[in-house]
Amino acid sequence: MMKEKYREQYRKFGLNVVYYRKSLRATQLQLAEMLDIERSHISAIELGNVGVSMDLIFKMCEVFKIKPKELFDFRD
């Protein structure tokens, strides 16, 4: 369960996932297939409604060809 005090960080993380997904020109469904998760899970991540495991973060970084810190580089 997500702590309310971190909601904004979850939202910004989700926006970064959207950014990198779009830079791949991938749909939510295509990204979900690459990550072996449900499309609804991608949607929830992008909306900042759920947390993400370290395993999934590392897998995202492989797919996006970025370093983990880039997913956490929150712009204002």
Summary of the structure (lengths in Angstrom):
residues: 76
radius of gyration: 11.4
end to end distance: 24.9
largest distance: 32.2
contacts: 191
relative contact order: 0.20
helix: 67%
strand: 0%
